[in-house]
Amino acid sequence: MTTARDRGLAAALADARDRPDGAERCAELERIASRADATGDPRTALSARFALVEAYLHRGERWRAVEPVRRMRSTLARHPGLLDARPDELTRLRRHQRQAVEASFGTPRVGLDQARSLLDALAAELGEDAAPVAELRCRLADHLGDEPAARRAYERWSEADANDPVGGCAGCAPARRADLLAGWGEPDAALAALAPALTGWVEPQAPPTRRGERQAAAAGATACTDQPERALAVGLLPWLRTGAVTRAARAHVHAYRRHRGERTAFPLLAAHLRFCALGGYLHRGLEILTEQLPELDRPADDLSAMEFAAAGALLCGLATEAGLGGRRIHRPGHGSRLAAEVDVATLGTQLQALATALAGSFDARNGTGHQSGRIASWLAERPLAAPVSLAAETEFDEEPEADPAEPVPPGPEEPAPLDAALLAAALDARGEPYTPEPDGTLAGRWGEATIQFRLLGRHGDVLHARVVAQRRLPADRRAEAYAFCNAWNHDRLLPAAYVHEPGDGTLVLAAGVSTDLSCGVAPAQLAVLVAAAVRTGTAYAEAVAALP
């Protein structure tokens, strides 16, 4: 039986989910979960912590998810049948459990005992030979410097089902394996492991268009949207070590064009900096370091900050040896550090100190010296290829133009300017009938609603969906119609309801949704916006039809 207390917690949880992302939302979710624990409401406690974990992951604070995941496991231990009828939620919890273990690789703020406890619990449910368990055992052992144990787990991982729903992205698994093999000093094996992720990407004989490269990759064996660029970044050093310098250079330029502007790609920037340092592209490397240095103050985690700082220190050290130590780089202020123009030699010293300190914090937590030794080996590396002239670097910097005679539609995840063709394609993909009108409006009937999609704004970059309910009310019910619309707008985010009087003695109850897409929109994103307009518009029209 649902009590008033339960309804209060459920309503509070619904309100918290609707709050903007931020620390206040997370604090409210934690409060609701704790109250649910105290009042004996395990179902709400789980729901609140699911939302809390996902909020932390969205904010890039994976390490904060460890404690709520641990508490969810404790709730299940006290109520073992709670998710028996919800297998999807159990799988979701196990995925979060994997992510919590992975957090220990990225920051020393997660205790190893916590990580091992969560991993052991996952192994008890899935088995030691399950792909997620074997991978986590492998990566944990590698993080601690126990290469023999890591290799044994790697073999189990390689033989396991790559499509386990609890595992990480199957499309990124080749890159994760290759990264381990490269760290173990096996560049050829690393490149072989990358092959599935590079299916569809062919090294160009002449520079192709950026969009064409992405589409070729998308036609490959993996549907992962991070590929092939992630795999190309992981392959940079192995290609360099095996003498494929030109191939590595092309891969670097291709991948960095995407990674330079993606916040989530920060962990891959160290590979680009090391490639520039060890491949002789010192000037290009310093330009990348200058461009990406502000990101070091807001890294994805401590591991990526440590590796970026170490790669930057290596680059600065080699640049100083090459006579570039006096070149000045702007380092923005952060916290108590003032903005300053820092010479390359000094910046290298600062970055080395940061990388060494972070490695020491990992080792203090781990009880080993592996991370400090790994960073020291990076800093001691010497160029693997002869320095390349700036003219040759410019060749790789060129951004080829698309052939105007052969326009290529954007990939599903690639932003493009909003236009009528893109909107029509989104509606075509739904397989539902609609009618183009002379002014460019695309109109269709969905249940009790007629929905008109049109492009507004000076440049046609605002998507507007107008919903018209089929049912009309007589003009003498004006007060009731306005009350209905006011209540709808108070309780719902979409669409914005209003009353229109056409002058024929009836009232039209309409609604609208406008979305500014002046920065472009990916086809997949546009499909979501269209689906949301149809879903909410239909609900609005059905509510109008249900009026007495």
Helices and strands as residue ranges (DSSP letters): H 4-18, H 23-38, H 42-58, G 62-65, H 66-78, H 87-106, H 112-126, H 131-144, H 147-159, H 173-183, H 187-198, H 210-218, H 229-241, H 245-259, G 263-268, H 269-278, H 282-292, G 293-297, H 302-319, I 320-324, E 328-331, E 340-343, H 344-366, H 370-379, H 390-397, H 420-430, E 435-436, E 442-446, E 449-456, E 462-474, G 475-477, H 478-491, E 496-500, E 506-516, H 523-545
